[in-house]
Structures are given as C-alpha cells and as structure tokens.
C-alpha cells in the first residue's frame, strides 16, 4: 500500500518517494545528493556501511562539515566501531527514520556505497535457512590458516554468480556464502531476491556511470587526498581495534599492515588504490541488476538534468493516480 498526500499548493496527489543514488565509489554521488536535497528541500539518508562509524572519517570519505551542515544527514557517524551493527539493524532504523521524515517531506534522497544497505531499505533483506554451525567453524579455521584463496576457488565452483558479486577479500562475506552453499547444497545466490517486501513508498533509482579510466583516476586522487588529510594518523589512532570487523576495510587494513611492518608506506598506499578500484568494479557489477535505474554520465553531469528526470517521473506518477 502506497502513502499519498494532497499537495494543496499544486493540487496534486504526491506519492512519498525515495530517490536512491547509486554508482561506483568516488564517482560523485555525494555532490549529486546535495544538489538534489537542496532542490527538493529535503534530507539525506546515508546507506554507507562504513560512514556510519564516528571513529572513521577520512578513510570513509565522510562528507565535509560544510556539506553536513548545509543539508540534514542521517546515519553519518552515529555509531561506534565498538557497537555491533549490520544491514538488518540498519533496515529497521532507517525505515523508522524515513517514516518520520515523510511526516514533513514528500521526497527523501538516499545515497551510499553499500548496495546491501540500500537494498535492505528498498526491498527488505533476503532470508536464509539455518545451517550447521560446525560448517562456519571449519571455514573460519581455513581463513585463520591462510587458505582464503582455497575458499574463493570453492565458491567459484559452487556458486559462480556469488563469486562474481560478493567481496571475495571480505572473510565474513565469503564464509557466509560458502556456509549456505555447503549447508543447503544450493547456491547462495539462489536464496537472493526471494523475499522482496512491499514498502509504503515509491522509489526512483538514479545511477552515475563513467569510463573506467575516469573512475580509477578519481579513486587514485581521492586516496592521495586522504593521505594528505591525515589518514595515517586516523588509522594509527584505531590500531588497538584493528581486529574489529568495521576496520577490516579498504584504506584501514592496508595502513595496519604498514604499522605492523608488513608493508612500506608507499606500497600500502598503492594497495589502497588497487583494492579501492577492485571494490569499484564489484559495485559496478552489483549495480547492473537495477534494470529500472536511470543512468547519467558522471563525466558530463548536470544536476538540472537529473532534477528534470525526477520531476517528470513524479508528475507521471501523479497523473496516473489522479
């Protein structure tokens, strides 16, 4: 069931709508979200699984203080790395916040680099059967023994779709996919998208794309800027928590390796750039599934074109309902 309100000024029925911005890391999603939020006089929901931690700022490219003060943001640096947090918890908190914002706004902008988090809001999370806990213990032992490549190859054999879509260098994601494959005898991917939930709002997905070279150059520049802004100091201050799940993140784990004497600093920076580019490739693959998304070229982006698309989409929805 959809929520509708009467807009007295325009005498139109307006459906409550989320504008969901997607695209590879560093492509310009934050800038566009600010432009849209200003135009539509609304607030921003961050669906980034790392920007929500208050101790992580530089390495997660949190919007600047000026940007945060210009538009009201939600789920930016509101948790500690010492708190347990996941997509399921985000789904519940975000939907509650969205409902409250919709009491005063007709449209909300959502932006972030974590597809699982935005999907949790728009579609609900997938539900998986329970599997024997011994399977996870054995997989964890393989990870601890340094056999992550063996597990990656095993996932490739059992579930090629998940192999091409999840972060293979994230032990938690890798183990989760494998334990479902092994425990059920079915691919992890086969359980995906079977529990799409109806929401009491509509949504419009706006995507930013660009040539790979352009994206990679922006990533390289962003990493260089992070180093200049003090990434080394930020990560050093978190060294005591380096084994926390939140900090097993690109930009942090490489600096931890430097601090442990495993990498020279120059090599650590190179690894951050390489791993961020790999992450961007996975985001691009993930985003291909959004067949209703409207894509815009980030290299020649004009916010007014995106605004016009959104307004035309809203008007078409209104016309259908009147």
C-alpha positions in Angstrom: 0.0 0.0 0.0 1.4 3.4 -1.0 1.3 6.6 1.1 -0.2 9.6 -0.7 -0.6 13.2 0.5 -2.5 16.1 -1.1 -0.2 18.9 -2.1 -2.5 21.9 -1.7 -0.2 24.3 -3.5 -0.2 22.3 -6.7 -3.5 20.5 -6.1 -1.7 17.2 -6.9 -1.6 13.9 -5.2 2.0 13.3 -4.3 3.4 9.8 -3.6 6.0 9.5 -0.9 9.3 8.8 -2.8 12.9 8.0 -2.1 15.5 9.0 -4.7 18.2 6.3 -4.5 21.6 7.3 -5.9 23.9 4.6 -7.0 27.3 4.4 -8.6 30.9 3.4 -8.1 32.9 4.8 -5.2 34.4 8.3 -5.9 32.2 8.9 -8.9 30.3 11.9 -7.5 27.3 10.6 -5.6 27.7 12.8 -2.6 27.8 16.0 -4.7 24.7 15.0 -6.6 22.9 14.0 -3.4 23.5 17.5 -2.0 22.2 19.2 -5.2 19.0 17.1 -5.2 18.4 17.6 -1.5 18.8 21.3 -1.8 16.4 21.5 -4.8 13.7 19.3 -3.2 14.2 20.9 0.2 14.7 17.6 1.9 17.0 15.4 3.9 19.6 12.7 3.1 19.7 9.1 4.3 23.2 7.6 4.1 23.3 4.0 3.2 27.1 3.6 3.5 28.1 0.8 5.9 31.3 2.5 7.0 30.4 6.2 7.1 28.1 5.4 10.0 31.0 4.9 12.4 32.1 8.0 14.2 35.8 7.0 14.5 36.1 6.5 10.8 36.1 9.8 8.8 39.0 10.3 6.4 39.2 6.7 5.2 35.5 6.5 4.5 35.2 9.9 2.7 32.6 11.2 5.1 31.0 14.5 3.7 32.7 17.6 4.9 31.5 19.6 7.9 30.2 22.3 5.5 28.3 19.7 3.5 26.8 18.0 6.6 25.7 21.4 7.9 24.1 22.5 4.6 21.7 19.5 4.5 20.5 17.3 7.3 22.0 13.9 7.0 21.1 10.7 8.9 23.3 7.6 9.6 26.5 9.5 9.3 28.9 8.8 12.2 26.2 7.8 14.6 27.6 4.5 15.8 30.9 3.4 17.4 33.1 0.7 15.9 32.7 -1.0 19.3 28.9 -1.4 18.6 27.6 -4.4 16.8 25.8 -3.2 13.6 24.6 -4.8 10.4 22.2 -4.4 7.5 19.3 -5.8 9.4 19.7 -3.3 12.1 20.1 -0.5 9.5 16.9 -1.6 7.8 14.8 -1.2 11.0 16.4 2.1 12.0 16.3 3.6 8.5 12.7 2.7 7.9 11.7 4.3 11.2 13.6 7.4 10.3 12.2 7.5 6.8 8.6 7.3 8.2 9.3 10.2 10.5 10.8 12.3 7.7 7.8 11.5 5.5 5.6 13.2 8.0 7.0 16.5 6.8 8.6 15.8 3.4 7.3 14.1 0.3 10.7 13.1 -1.0 13.9 11.8 0.6 17.4 11.3 -1.0 19.3 8.1 -0.2 22.9 7.7 -1.1 25.8 5.4 -0.2 28.2 2.9 -1.5 26.8 -0.2 0.2 24.3 -1.9 -2.1 23.2 -4.3 0.7 22.2 -1.4 2.9 20.2 0.5 0.3 18.5 -2.8 -0.8 17.6 -3.5 2.8 15.6 -0.3 2.8 14.0 -0.6 -0.6 13.3 -4.3 -0.8 14.0 -5.9 2.6 16.7 -8.4 3.3 16.9 -11.9 2.0 16.2 -14.8 4.4 18.4 -17.8 4.5 17.9 -21.3 6.1 19.8 -22.2 9.2 22.9 -24.4 8.7 25.1 -26.4 10.9 27.3 -24.1 13.0 30.2 -26.6 12.5 30.4 -25.5 8.9 31.2 -21.9 9.8 33.8 -23.1 12.4 35.6 -25.1 9.8 35.5 -22.2 7.3 36.8 -19.8 9.9 39.7 -22.3 10.6 40.5 -22.2 6.9 40.6 -18.4 6.9 42.8 -18.4 10.1 45.1 -20.9 8.4 45.6 -18.5 5.5 43.6 -20.6 3.0 41.3 -17.8 1.7 42.2 -18.5 -1.9 41.1 -22.1 -1.5 37.7 -20.9 -0.2 37.4 -18.4 -3.1 38.0 -21.2 -5.6 35.5 -23.4 -3.7 32.8 -20.6 -4.0 33.6 -20.3 -7.7 32.8 -24.0 -8.2 29.7 -24.0 -6.0 28.2 -20.6 -6.9 29.8 -18.7 -9.8 27.1 -15.9 -9.5 28.0 -15.1 -5.9 31.7 -15.4 -6.8 31.3 -12.6 -9.3 29.3 -10.4 -7.0 30.5 -10.5 -3.4 33.7 -9.1 -1.9 35.9 -12.2 -2.1 38.5 -10.5 0.1 36.0 -10.0 2.9 36.2 -13.1 5.0 32.7 -12.6 6.5 31.0 -12.3 3.2 33.0 -15.3 1.8 32.2 -17.5 4.7 28.5 -16.5 4.7 28.1 -17.5 1.1 30.0 -20.8 1.4 28.3 -21.9 4.6 24.9 -21.6 2.8 26.2 -23.4 -0.3 27.7 -26.3 1.8 24.9 -26.4 4.3 22.0 -26.4 1.9 23.5 -27.9 -1.2 22.2 -25.0 -3.2 24.0 -21.8 -4.4 23.9 -18.8 -2.0 22.6 -16.8 -5.0 19.5 -19.0 -5.3 18.2 -17.6 -2.0 18.7 -14.0 -3.0 15.8 -11.8 -4.0 13.1 -14.3 -2.9 11.8 -12.1 -0.1 11.2 -8.7 -1.7 8.9 -6.7 0.6 6.4 -4.1 -0.4 7.1 -0.7 1.0 4.7 2.1 1.7 6.7 4.4 -0.5 7.8 4.6 -4.1 11.5 5.0 -5.2 13.4 6.2 -8.1 16.9 4.9 -8.8 19.4 7.3 -10.3 22.7 5.9 -11.4 26.1 7.6 -12.2 28.4 5.9 -14.6 31.6 6.8 -16.4 34.6 5.3 -18.3 36.7 3.1 -16.1 39.8 5.3 -16.6 37.8 8.3 -15.2 36.6 6.4 -12.2 40.0 5.0 -11.5 41.7 8.4 -11.7 39.2 9.8 -9.3 39.9 6.9 -6.9 43.6 7.5 -7.1 43.2 11.2 -6.5 40.9 10.6 -3.6 43.4 8.2 -1.9 46.1 10.8 -2.3 43.9 13.4 -0.7 43.1 11.0 2.2 46.8 10.6 2.9 47.3 14.4 2.8 44.3 14.9 5.1 45.8 12.6 7.7 44.6 9.0 7.0 47.8 7.6 8.6 47.1 9.4 11.9 43.4 8.4 11.9 44.2 4.7 11.3 47.1 4.8 13.9 44.6 6.1 16.5 42.5 3.0 15.9 45.3 0.4 16.0 44.1 -1.1 19.3 40.8 -2.0 17.5 42.3 -3.3 14.2 40.7 -6.7 14.6 37.2 -5.2 14.8 35.0 -6.1 11.8 34.4 -2.5 10.9 38.1 -1.8 10.4 38.7 -4.7 8.1 38.0 -2.1 5.4 40.0 -0.8 2.4 42.1 2.1 3.5 42.4 0.8 7.0 43.7 -2.7 6.7 46.5 -1.7 4.4 47.7 1.0 6.8 47.5 -1.5 9.6 49.8 -3.7 7.6 52.2 -0.8 7.3 52.0 -0.2 11.0 52.8 -3.9 11.6 55.9 -3.6 9.4 54.5 -5.8 6.7 54.3 -3.0 4.0 56.3 0.1 3.3 54.0 3.1 3.3 54.2 3.7 -0.4 53.2 0.1 -1.1 50.3 0.4 1.4 49.0 3.5 -0.5 49.3 1.6 -3.8 47.4 -1.3 -2.3 44.6 1.0 -1.1 44.3 2.4 -4.6 44.3 -1.1 -6.1 41.8 -2.5 -3.6 39.5 0.5 -4.0 39.5 0.0 -7.7 38.5 -3.6 -7.2 35.8 -2.5 -4.9 34.5 -0.1 -7.5 34.4 -3.0 -10.1 32.3 -5.0 -7.7 30.0 -2.1 -7.2 29.6 -1.7 -11.0 28.7 -5.4 -11.2 26.2 -5.2 -8.3 24.5 -2.1 -9.9 23.9 -3.8 -13.2 21.0 -5.7 -11.6 19.0 -2.4 -11.2 17.2 -2.6 -14.5 14.9 0.3 -13.7 17.7 2.7 -12.9 18.1 5.9 -15.0 21.8 6.3 -15.8 23.7 9.6 -16.2 27.2 10.2 -17.4 29.2 11.5 -14.4 31.8 13.0 -16.7 29.3 15.5 -18.0 26.8 15.5 -15.3 24.3 18.4 -14.9 22.2 18.3 -11.8 19.3 20.0 -13.6 19.0 17.1 -16.0 18.7 14.7 -13.1 16.2 17.0 -11.4 14.1 17.2 -14.6 14.1 13.4 -14.8 12.9 13.1 -11.2 10.2 15.8 -11.6 8.9 14.2 -14.8 8.8 10.8 -13.1 6.9 12.3 -10.1 4.5 14.1 -12.4 3.8 10.9 -14.4 3.1 9.1 -11.1 0.7 11.9 -10.1 -1.1 11.8 -13.4 -1.6 8.1 -13.1 -3.2 8.5 -9.7 -5.5 11.4 -10.4 
